[in-house]
Amino acid sequence: MNKYAIIALLVISASCSKKPVESAKESNVMLEEPVLKAVDSAAAGKHEGLALIEGTDCLTCHKVDARLVGPSYQEVADKYTDGDIEMLASKIIDGGKGNWGEIPMTPHAGMSKENAKKMVEYIMTLKK
């Protein structure tokens, strides 16, 4: 057999055996922390904490007045006091499990303590 034919067969067989590249691979990279634009939240008449909540994944698991995956914000406000703001802000950043059942709250390690506190301050305004 001709040496060029052998090389062509090797190239063809090598190119046919490659696995397709997975372009939609999952990643565990943290999303960037939401940036609050003071003009936007003030113009909309929103509490800064609510604007931050709306810019994160929080509403995937929590609602203001009904349980979803986690407790409603009203339930959180009713259970805790303003003295718990630091602790609750830390829970947003570090995550947690056990206070509201067995489903853990995912950590938001990229969240600043200041923004987490603003979010908790908004939640505490929902106290009945």
N, C-alpha and C positions, 0 to 999 in steps of 0.2 A: 504494500500500500504506500502511496505517496506520502512523504513526511508532511506536506501541507494539508493533506486530507486528515491526517491524524491530529494535527494542531487545531484544525477547524472543529473536529469532533469534540476535542477536549474543551474548547471555548464554549461551544454550544451546550455541552452537558453541564458545565460549571454555571452558565448563566441560567439554565433551567432549574437548577437545584436551589437557588437562593430563595429564602423565605421573604414574603412580602413585608414591607416596613409598616409597622403599626403607627399611624399618625395620630390616632385618637386615644393614646395611652393615658390612663389616669395618673394624676399627680397628687402628692400630699403636700405640695408647696402652699404655704399660707397666702391667702389673698392680701392685698395691701389694705391697710387700715383706711376706713372711709375718711374723707376729708370734708369737714363741715364748712360750708360757705355761709358765713354769718349773714350776708345779705339775703341769701335764698331762704334761710329758716326764719329770719325776722320778717321778710316780705310775705311769707306764707302764714305768718302768725303761729309758727310751730315752736314748741319747746326745743332747745338745742338737743336734748337727749333723745327726743322722738325722731328728729332729723337724722341723728347718728344711727338709731335702731333701724330706720328705713334704709340706710345705706349698707347694712350688714346682712348676714344670713339669719338673724334672730327671728324674723317673722316666719321662717320655715317651721319652727318648732313652738313658737309662742304667739298667742293672740292677746289683745287687750282684755277681753271679757269672757273668753272661753278656753278650756283646755284643748290643747292640740297634742303634741308629743310631750311637751312640758307644761308646767302650770301657766295659767293666765297671768298677765301682769297684775291684775287686780288681786288675785290670790297671793302673789308675792308681796304686794303692798300691804295687804291685810295681815300677813303673818309676821312681817318685820317692822322695825321702827327706824326713825332717822339715824339712830345710833348704830345701825347695822350697815350703813352705806359703804364704809370701807371694806367690810367683809364681803358684801355682795359684789362690789367692784372686783375684788380679788377672785371671786367665783367665776365671774365673766371671763377673766383673763386665764385662770388656771383650770377651769372646768370643775365638775363635781359630780357626785353620785350619792344617792341615799336620802337626801332631804325631801324629795318628791317622788320616790319610787326607785325602781332599779335601772331605769334608762338613764345613762350618764349624759351630762351636758358637755358638749365638746368644748375644749379650751380655745381661747382666742388669744394666743400668745403674742400676736402682733399688735394687740390693742393697747393703747396707752392707759395708764391708771386714770388720768384726767378725763379721757373720753368715757371710760367705763363708769366713772362716778357721775358724769352728766346723764348717762343712760339710766342709772339707778335713781338719780334724783327725779327724773321724769316718771319712772315707775312708781315712786313713792307719792307722786301727786294723784295717783289713781285710788288711793286709800279711801274706802267707803266710810 
